[in-house]
Amino acid sequence: MVKDKHIDKLLKSDNFWDRRVAEVSTVALNLKSRGGTGDTPRTIAVCEQVVDDPHDMIPKALSWALRELSKRDPEAVRLFLDQYGKRLAYRVVREVNHKLDFGTKN
């Protein structure tokens, strides 16, 4: 298991790939096929740190993380969208809302 301290270090990196890896690491926490049992607090904590990240690869990872969490804790994802929706890239809001409403990305 990757330690939270390591994820925090990646999130503070100047390299957008490091930040993306940190965000994508939350997918496994919630993905049944990867042994994830769901970890809303850790997932949301990482997602909150990349809300304003300007690099295009980060919103893609954020969308993925939230869509995966929505299978386990849709209410937490809705609350996240309510709180940060105006600051998120449009694609994140669209894809995650679609997942919540229809169970698919598009």
N, CA, C and O atoms as a GROMACS GRO file, in nm:
protein
  424
    1MET      N    1   0.084  -0.117   0.000
    1MET     CA    2   0.000   0.000   0.000
    1MET      C    3   0.089   0.125   0.000
    1MET      O    4   0.192   0.130   0.068
    2VAL      N    5   0.047   0.223  -0.077
    2VAL     CA    6   0.119   0.349  -0.084
    2VAL      C    7   0.079   0.435   0.036
    2VAL      O    8  -0.039   0.448   0.067
    3LYS      N    9   0.176   0.491   0.100
    3LYS     CA   10   0.152   0.574   0.218
    3LYS      C   11   0.097   0.711   0.178
    3LYS      O   12   0.132   0.765   0.073
    4ASP      N   13   0.011   0.766   0.262
    4ASP     CA   14  -0.046   0.898   0.238
    4ASP      C   15   0.062   1.005   0.224
    4ASP      O   16   0.048   1.098   0.145
    5LYS      N   17   0.169   0.990   0.299
    5LYS     CA   18   0.280   1.086   0.294
    5LYS      C   19   0.340   1.091   0.152
    5LYS      O   20   0.376   1.198   0.103
    6HIS      N   21   0.351   0.976   0.090
    6HIS     CA   22   0.405   0.971  -0.047
    6HIS      C   23   0.308   1.037  -0.145
    6HIS      O   24   0.351   1.110  -0.235
    7ILE      N   25   0.180   1.013  -0.129
    7ILE     CA   26   0.078   1.075  -0.215
    7ILE      C   27   0.082   1.226  -0.200
    7ILE      O   28   0.076   1.299  -0.299
    8ASP      N   29   0.093   1.274  -0.077
    8ASP     CA   30   0.102   1.418  -0.053
    8ASP      C   31   0.223   1.479  -0.122
    8ASP      O   32   0.215   1.589  -0.178
    9LYS      N   33   0.334   1.409  -0.119
    9LYS     CA   34   0.456   1.457  -0.187
    9LYS      C   35   0.432   1.465  -0.338
    9LYS      O   36   0.471   1.563  -0.402
   10LEU      N   37   0.370   1.363  -0.394
   10LEU     CA   38   0.341   1.365  -0.538
   10LEU      C   39   0.246   1.480  -0.574
   10LEU      O   40   0.263   1.543  -0.678
   11LEU      N   41   0.148   1.506  -0.491
   11LEU     CA   42   0.053   1.613  -0.518
   11LEU      C   43   0.118   1.751  -0.519
   11LEU      O   44   0.067   1.844  -0.582
   12LYS      N   45   0.229   1.765  -0.449
   12LYS     CA   46   0.299   1.894  -0.443
   12LYS      C   47   0.407   1.908  -0.550
   12LYS      O   48   0.473   2.011  -0.559
   13SER      N   49   0.425   1.806  -0.631
   13SER     CA   50   0.529   1.805  -0.733
   13SER      C   51   0.499   1.907  -0.844
   13SER      O   52   0.383   1.936  -0.873
   14ASP      N   53   0.604   1.959  -0.903
   14ASP     CA   54   0.590   2.047  -1.021
   14ASP      C   55   0.559   1.966  -1.146
   14ASP      O   56   0.513   2.021  -1.246
   15ASN      N   57   0.585   1.837  -1.140
   15ASN     CA   58   0.563   1.748  -1.254
   15ASN      C   59   0.417   1.703  -1.255
   15ASN      O   60   0.371   1.637  -1.162
   16PHE      N   61   0.344   1.738  -1.361
   16PHE     CA   62   0.202   1.704  -1.365
   16PHE      C   63   0.180   1.554  -1.367
   16PHE      O   64   0.074   1.508  -1.323
   17TRP      N   65   0.274   1.476  -1.416
   17TRP     CA   66   0.257   1.330  -1.416
   17TRP      C   67   0.257   1.276  -1.272
   17TRP      O   68   0.183   1.183  -1.240
   18ASP      N   69   0.339   1.335  -1.187
   18ASP     CA   70   0.338   1.295  -1.046
   18ASP      C   71   0.202   1.325  -0.984
   18ASP      O   72   0.146   1.242  -0.912
   19ARG      N   73   0.149   1.444  -1.011
   19ARG     CA   74   0.019   1.480  -0.956
   19ARG      C   75  -0.090   1.389  -1.010
   19ARG      O   76  -0.183   1.352  -0.938
   20ARG      N   77  -0.079   1.352  -1.137
   20ARG     CA   78  -0.178   1.261  -1.197
   20ARG      C   79  -0.170   1.123  -1.131
   20ARG      O   80  -0.273   1.063  -1.101
   21VAL      N   81  -0.050   1.074  -1.110
   21VAL     CA   82  -0.033   0.944  -1.043
   21VAL      C   83  -0.098   0.948  -0.904
   21VAL      O   84  -0.164   0.853  -0.864
   22ALA      N   85  -0.077   1.056  -0.833
   22ALA     CA   86  -0.137   1.068  -0.700
   22ALA      C   87  -0.289   1.060  -0.708
   22ALA      O   88  -0.353   0.991  -0.629
   23GLU      N   89  -0.348   1.130  -0.804
   23GLU     CA   90  -0.493   1.130  -0.820
   23GLU      C   91  -0.543   0.992  -0.862
   23GLU      O   92  -0.640   0.941  -0.806
   24VAL      N   93  -0.478   0.932  -0.959
   24VAL     CA   94  -0.522   0.801  -1.009
   24VAL      C   95  -0.504   0.692  -0.904
   24VAL      O   96  -0.574   0.591  -0.908
   25SER      N   97  -0.414   0.713  -0.811
   25SER     CA   98  -0.393   0.612  -0.706
   25SER      C   99  -0.520   0.589  -0.624
   25SER      O  100  -0.536   0.483  -0.563
   26THR      N  101  -0.609   0.686  -0.622
   26THR     CA  102  -0.733   0.669  -0.545
   26THR      C  103  -0.830   0.573  -0.612
   26THR      O  104  -0.919   0.519  -0.546
   27VAL      N  105  -0.814   0.551  -0.741
   27VAL     CA  106  -0.906   0.461  -0.812
   27VAL      C  107  -0.902   0.322  -0.750
   27VAL      O  108  -1.006   0.260  -0.728
   28ALA      N  109  -0.783   0.273  -0.721
   28ALA     CA  110  -0.770   0.138  -0.664
   28ALA      C  111  -0.836   0.126  -0.527
   28ALA      O  112  -0.876   0.017  -0.487
   29LEU      N  113  -0.846   0.236  -0.455
   29LEU     CA  114  -0.912   0.232  -0.324
   29LEU      C  115  -1.058   0.194  -0.336
   29LEU      O  116  -1.117   0.139  -0.243
   30ASN      N  117  -1.117   0.224  -0.450
   30ASN     CA  118  -1.261   0.207  -0.469
   30ASN      C  119  -1.297   0.104  -0.575
   30ASN      O  120  -1.415   0.076  -0.596
   31LEU      N  121  -1.199   0.047  -0.641
   31LEU     CA  122  -1.222  -0.048  -0.750
   31LEU      C  123  -1.224  -0.190  -0.696
   31LEU      O  124  -1.121  -0.241  -0.650
   32LYS      N  125  -1.338  -0.255  -0.702
   32LYS     CA  126  -1.352  -0.390  -0.649
   32LYS      C  127  -1.253  -0.488  -0.712
   32LYS      O  128  -1.196  -0.572  -0.642
   33SER      N  129  -1.232  -0.477  -0.842
   33SER     CA  130  -1.144  -0.571  -0.910
   33SER      C  131  -0.998  -0.555  -0.868
   33SER      O  132  -0.917  -0.644  -0.894
   34ARG      N  133  -0.964  -0.444  -0.804
   34ARG     CA  134  -0.829  -0.421  -0.753
   34ARG      C  135  -0.823  -0.440  -0.602
   34ARG      O  136  -0.724  -0.406  -0.538
   35GLY      N  137  -0.928  -0.495  -0.546
   35GLY     CA  138  -0.931  -0.522  -0.403
   35GLY      C  139  -0.975  -0.405  -0.318
   35GLY      O  140  -0.974  -0.413  -0.196
   36GLY      N  141  -1.014  -0.296  -0.383
   36GLY     CA  142  -1.059  -0.179  -0.308
   36GLY      C  143  -1.190  -0.206  -0.236
   36GLY      O  144  -1.280  -0.270  -0.290
   37THR      N  145  -1.198  -0.155  -0.116
   37THR     CA  146  -1.320  -0.171  -0.038
   37THR      C  147  -1.392  -0.039  -0.019
   37THR      O  148  -1.495  -0.032   0.048
   38GLY      N  149  -1.337   0.065  -0.078
   38GLY     CA  150  -1.396   0.198  -0.068
   38GLY      C  151  -1.326   0.279   0.040
   38GLY      O  152  -1.312   0.235   0.153
   39ASP      N  153  -1.284   0.398   0.003
   39ASP     CA  154  -1.218   0.487   0.098
   39ASP      C  155  -1.252   0.630   0.062
   39ASP      O  156  -1.172   0.702   0.002
   40THR      N  157  -1.371   0.670   0.099
   40THR     CA  158  -1.420   0.803   0.066
   40THR      C  159  -1.331   0.914   0.122
   40THR      O  160  -1.295   1.005   0.048
   41PRO      N  161  -1.294   0.911   0.250
   41PRO     CA  162  -1.215   1.022   0.303
   41PRO      C  163  -1.082   1.044   0.230
   41PRO      O  164  -1.046   1.157   0.199
   42ARG      N  165  -1.011   0.936   0.202
   42ARG     CA  166  -0.882   0.950   0.134
   42ARG      C  167  -0.902   0.996  -0.010
   42ARG      O  168  -0.826   1.079  -0.060
   43THR      N  169  -1.002   0.944  -0.077
   43THR     CA  170  -1.028   0.982  -0.216
   43THR      C  171  -1.064   1.130  -0.225
   43THR      O  172  -1.008   1.203  -0.307
   44ILE      N  173  -1.156   1.173  -0.143
   44ILE     CA  174  -1.200   1.313  -0.145
   44ILE      C  175  -1.084   1.405  -0.107
   44ILE      O  176  -1.069   1.512  -0.166
   45ALA      N  177  -1.003   1.366  -0.010
   45ALA     CA  178  -0.889   1.449   0.030
   45ALA      C  179  -0.794   1.474  -0.086
   45ALA      O  180  -0.744   1.585  -0.103
   46VAL      N  181  -0.768   1.371  -0.164
   46VAL     CA  182  -0.680   1.387  -0.281
   46VAL      C  183  -0.750   1.470  -0.388
   46VAL      O  184  -0.688   1.558  -0.447
   47CYS      N  185  -0.875   1.443  -0.413
   47CYS     CA  186  -0.951   1.517  -0.514
   47CYS      C  187  -0.953   1.666  -0.483
   47CYS      O  188  -0.940   1.749  -0.573
   48GLU      N  189  -0.969   1.700  -0.356
   48GLU     CA  190  -0.974   1.842  -0.318
   48GLU      C  191  -0.844   1.915  -0.350
   48GLU      O  192  -0.845   2.034  -0.378
   49GLN      N  193  -0.734   1.843  -0.347
   49GLN     CA  194  -0.604   1.906  -0.371
   49GLN      C  195  -0.576   1.934  -0.518
   49GLN      O  196  -0.483   2.008  -0.549
   50VAL      N  197  -0.654   1.877  -0.608
   50VAL     CA  198  -0.629   1.899  -0.751
   50VAL      C  199  -0.741   1.975  -0.822
   50VAL      O  200  -0.739   1.990  -0.944
   51VAL      N  201  -0.837   2.023  -0.746
   51VAL     CA  202  -0.952   2.093  -0.805
   51VAL      C  203  -0.908   2.204  -0.900
   51VAL      O  204  -0.965   2.219  -1.008
   52ASP      N  205  -0.809   2.281  -0.862
   52ASP     CA  206  -0.767   2.397  -0.941
   52ASP      C  207  -0.642   2.371  -1.026
   52ASP      O  208  -0.584   2.466  -1.079
   53ASP      N  209  -0.602   2.247  -1.038
   53ASP     CA  210  -0.483   2.217  -1.118
   53ASP      C  211  -0.510   2.248  -1.265
   53ASP      O  212  -0.609   2.199  -1.320
   54PRO      N  213  -0.425   2.328  -1.329
   54PRO     CA  214  -0.453   2.373  -1.466
   54PRO      C  215  -0.417   2.274  -1.577
   54PRO      O  216  -0.462   2.291  -1.690
   55HIS      N  217  -0.338   2.173  -1.548
   55HIS     CA  218  -0.296   2.082  -1.655
   55HIS      C  219  -0.410   1.990  -1.698
   55HIS      O  220  -0.481   1.936  -1.613
   56ASP      N  221  -0.429   1.973  -1.828
   56ASP     CA  222  -0.542   1.897  -1.883
   56ASP      C  223  -0.546   1.751  -1.836
   56ASP      O  224  -0.654   1.692  -1.829
   57MET      N  225  -0.434   1.693  -1.804
   57MET     CA  226  -0.434   1.553  -1.761
   57MET      C  227  -0.491   1.534  -1.621
   57MET      O  228  -0.533   1.424  -1.586
   58ILE      N  229  -0.492   1.639  -1.541
   58ILE     CA  230  -0.540   1.627  -1.403
   58ILE      C  231  -0.692   1.617  -1.398
   58ILE      O  232  -0.744   1.530  -1.327
   59PRO      N  233  -0.768   1.702  -1.469
   59PRO     CA  234  -0.913   1.683  -1.467
   59PRO      C  235  -0.956   1.545  -1.519
   59PRO      O  236  -1.055   1.490  -1.472
   60LYS      N  237  -0.883   1.490  -1.613
   60LYS     CA  238  -0.915   1.356  -1.661
   60LYS      C  239  -0.902   1.254  -1.548
   60LYS      O  240  -0.987   1.168  -1.530
   61ALA      N  241  -0.794   1.267  -1.471
   61ALA     CA  242  -0.773   1.177  -1.358
   61ALA      C  243  -0.876   1.202  -1.248
   61ALA      O  244  -0.924   1.107  -1.185
   62LEU      N  245  -0.908   1.328  -1.225
   62LEU     CA  246  -1.008   1.363  -1.125
   62LEU      C  247  -1.144   1.302  -1.161
   62LEU      O  248  -1.212   1.247  -1.075
   63SER      N  249  -1.181   1.313  -1.286
   63SER     CA  250  -1.306   1.254  -1.332
   63SER      C  251  -1.307   1.103  -1.307
   63SER      O  252  -1.406   1.048  -1.260
   64TRP      N  253  -1.198   1.038  -1.340
   64TRP     CA  254  -1.187   0.893  -1.322
   64TRP      C  255  -1.203   0.857  -1.174
   64TRP      O  256  -1.278   0.766  -1.139
   65ALA      N  257  -1.131   0.930  -1.088
   65ALA     CA  258  -1.138   0.902  -0.944
   65ALA      C  259  -1.280   0.920  -0.891
   65ALA      O  260  -1.329   0.836  -0.815
   66LEU      N  261  -1.344   1.028  -0.930
   66LEU     CA  262  -1.481   1.053  -0.881
   66LEU      C  263  -1.581   0.953  -0.938
   66LEU      O  264  -1.672   0.910  -0.867
   67ARG      N  265  -1.564   0.916  -1.064
   67ARG     CA  266  -1.656   0.817  -1.122
   67ARG      C  267  -1.643   0.684  -1.051
   67ARG      O  268  -1.743   0.616  -1.028
   68GLU      N  269  -1.521   0.645  -1.017
   68GLU     CA  270  -1.502   0.518  -0.946
   68GLU      C  271  -1.560   0.526  -0.806
   68GLU      O  272  -1.625   0.432  -0.760
   69LEU      N  273  -1.538   0.638  -0.737
   69LEU     CA  274  -1.594   0.654  -0.603
   69LEU      C  275  -1.747   0.656  -0.608
   69LEU      O  276  -1.812   0.612  -0.513
   70SER      N  277  -1.804   0.706  -0.716
   70SER     CA  278  -1.950   0.716  -0.725
   70SER      C  279  -2.018   0.579  -0.717
   70SER      O  280  -2.135   0.570  -0.681
   71LYS      N  281  -1.945   0.474  -0.751
   71LYS     CA  282  -2.001   0.338  -0.740
   71LYS      C  283  -2.015   0.296  -0.594
   71LYS      O  284  -2.102   0.215  -0.560
   72ARG      N  285  -1.930   0.351  -0.509
   72ARG     CA  286  -1.928   0.314  -0.368
   72ARG      C  287  -2.004   0.414  -0.281
   72ARG      O  288  -2.074   0.377  -0.187
   73ASP      N  289  -1.988   0.543  -0.315
   73ASP     CA  290  -2.042   0.648  -0.230
   73ASP      C  291  -2.093   0.764  -0.315
   73ASP      O  292  -2.031   0.870  -0.318
   74PRO      N  293  -2.205   0.743  -0.385
   74PRO     CA  294  -2.256   0.848  -0.475
   74PRO      C  295  -2.290   0.978  -0.402
   74PRO      O  296  -2.275   1.086  -0.460
   75GLU      N  297  -2.334   0.970  -0.278
   75GLU     CA  298  -2.370   1.091  -0.205
   75GLU      C  299  -2.246   1.179  -0.181
   75GLU      O  300  -2.253   1.301  -0.193
   76ALA      N  301  -2.135   1.118  -0.147
   76ALA     CA  302  -2.011   1.194  -0.126
   76ALA      C  303  -1.967   1.263  -0.254
   76ALA      O  304  -1.919   1.376  -0.251
   77VAL      N  305  -1.985   1.195  -0.366
   77VAL     CA  306  -1.948   1.254  -0.496
   77VAL      C  307  -2.042   1.370  -0.528
   77VAL      O  308  -1.996   1.473  -0.578
   78ARG      N  309  -2.169   1.354  -0.502
   78ARG     CA  310  -2.263   1.465  -0.525
   78ARG      C  311  -2.228   1.586  -0.440
   78ARG      O  312  -2.231   1.700  -0.487
   79LEU      N  313  -2.193   1.562  -0.315
   79LEU     CA  314  -2.152   1.672  -0.226
   79LEU      C  315  -2.025   1.740  -0.278
   79LEU      O  316  -2.013   1.862  -0.272
   80PHE      N  317  -1.932   1.660  -0.328
   80PHE     CA  318  -1.809   1.716  -0.385
   80PHE      C  319  -1.842   1.805  -0.505
   80PHE      O  320  -1.788   1.916  -0.517
   81LEU      N  321  -1.929   1.758  -0.592
   81LEU     CA  322  -1.969   1.837  -0.709
   81LEU      C  323  -2.041   1.964  -0.666
   81LEU      O  324  -2.021   2.070  -0.726
   82ASP      N  325  -2.125   1.955  -0.564
   82ASP     CA  326  -2.194   2.074  -0.514
   82ASP      C  327  -2.095   2.177  -0.461
   82ASP      O  328  -2.109   2.297  -0.485
   83GLN      N  329  -1.995   2.129  -0.390
   83GLN     CA  330  -1.898   2.220  -0.328
   83GLN      C  331  -1.800   2.278  -0.429
   83GLN      O  332  -1.767   2.397  -0.420
   84TYR      N  333  -1.752   2.198  -0.524
   84TYR     CA  334  -1.644   2.241  -0.612
   84TYR      C  335  -1.683   2.255  -0.759
   84TYR      O  336  -1.600   2.292  -0.842
   85GLY      N  337  -1.808   2.226  -0.792
   85GLY     CA  338  -1.851   2.220  -0.931
   85GLY      C  339  -1.817   2.341  -1.014
   85GLY      O  340  -1.779   2.327  -1.131
   86LYS      N  341  -1.828   2.460  -0.959
   86LYS     CA  342  -1.800   2.582  -1.036
   86LYS      C  343  -1.652   2.599  -1.064
   86LYS      O  344  -1.615   2.674  -1.154
   87ARG      N  345  -1.566   2.530  -0.990
   87ARG     CA  346  -1.422   2.540  -1.010
   87ARG      C  347  -1.366   2.426  -1.095
   87ARG      O  348  -1.251   2.431  -1.138
   88LEU      N  349  -1.448   2.324  -1.118
   88LEU     CA  350  -1.402   2.206  -1.191
   88LEU      C  351  -1.411   2.227  -1.341
   88LEU      O  352  -1.492   2.306  -1.390
   89ALA      N  353  -1.326   2.157  -1.414
   89ALA     CA  354  -1.336   2.156  -1.560
   89ALA      C  355  -1.473   2.100  -1.598
   89ALA      O  356  -1.525   2.009  -1.534
   90TYR      N  357  -1.529   2.157  -1.703
   90TYR     CA  358  -1.663   2.116  -1.748
   90TYR      C  359  -1.670   1.965  -1.770
   90TYR      O  360  -1.769   1.902  -1.734
   91ARG      N  361  -1.566   1.907  -1.830
   91ARG     CA  362  -1.567   1.763  -1.859
   91ARG      C  363  -1.584   1.680  -1.732
   91ARG      O  364  -1.650   1.576  -1.734
   92VAL      N  365  -1.525   1.724  -1.622
   92VAL     CA  366  -1.536   1.651  -1.496
   92VAL      C  367  -1.682   1.650  -1.451
   92VAL      O  368  -1.737   1.544  -1.418
   93VAL      N  369  -1.743   1.765  -1.449
   93VAL     CA  370  -1.882   1.776  -1.405
   93VAL      C  371  -1.972   1.693  -1.496
   93VAL      O  372  -2.058   1.619  -1.447
   94ARG      N  373  -1.954   1.705  -1.626
   94ARG     CA  374  -2.037   1.632  -1.722
   94ARG      C  375  -2.022   1.480  -1.704
   94ARG      O  376  -2.121   1.409  -1.692
   95GLU      N  377  -1.898   1.433  -1.703
   95GLU     CA  378  -1.874   1.288  -1.697
   95GLU      C  379  -1.921   1.228  -1.564
   95GLU      O  380  -1.981   1.121  -1.561
   96VAL      N  381  -1.893   1.298  -1.455
   96VAL     CA  382  -1.929   1.245  -1.324
   96VAL      C  383  -2.080   1.248  -1.304
   96VAL      O  384  -2.138   1.153  -1.252
   97ASN      N  385  -2.145   1.356  -1.345
   97ASN     CA  386  -2.291   1.360  -1.336
   97ASN      C  387  -2.355   1.252  -1.422
   97ASN      O  388  -2.454   1.191  -1.381
   98HIS      N  389  -2.300   1.229  -1.538
   98HIS     CA  390  -2.354   1.124  -1.625
   98HIS      C  391  -2.339   0.988  -1.558
   98HIS      O  392  -2.430   0.905  -1.564
   99LYS      N  393  -2.224   0.965  -1.496
   99LYS     CA  394  -2.202   0.838  -1.425
   99LYS      C  395  -2.302   0.824  -1.310
   99LYS      O  396  -2.358   0.716  -1.290
  100LEU      N  397  -2.325   0.930  -1.237
  100LEU     CA  398  -2.421   0.926  -1.126
  100LEU      C  399  -2.564   0.900  -1.176
  100LEU      O  400  -2.640   0.826  -1.114
  101ASP      N  401  -2.598   0.962  -1.289
  101ASP     CA  402  -2.735   0.951  -1.338
  101ASP      C  403  -2.762   0.823  -1.418
  101ASP      O  404  -2.871   0.765  -1.408
  102PHE      N  405  -2.663   0.779  -1.496
  102PHE     CA  406  -2.687   0.668  -1.589
  102PHE      C  407  -2.594   0.548  -1.571
  102PHE      O  408  -2.615   0.444  -1.633
  103GLY      N  409  -2.492   0.562  -1.488
  103GLY     CA  410  -2.399   0.451  -1.465
  103GLY      C  411  -2.291   0.438  -1.569
  103GLY      O  412  -2.213   0.343  -1.565
  104THR      N  413  -2.284   0.533  -1.663
  104THR     CA  414  -2.181   0.529  -1.767
  104THR      C  415  -2.112   0.665  -1.773
  104THR      O  416  -2.163   0.764  -1.723
  105LYS      N  417  -1.993   0.667  -1.836
  105LYS     CA  418  -1.915   0.789  -1.849
  105LYS      C  419  -1.980   0.885  -1.949
  105LYS      O  420  -1.992   1.004  -1.922
  106ASN      N  421  -2.022   0.834  -2.063
  106ASN     CA  422  -2.082   0.917  -2.169
  106ASN      C  423  -2.220   0.869  -2.203
  106ASN      O  424  -2.286   0.926  -2.290
   0.00000   0.00000   0.00000
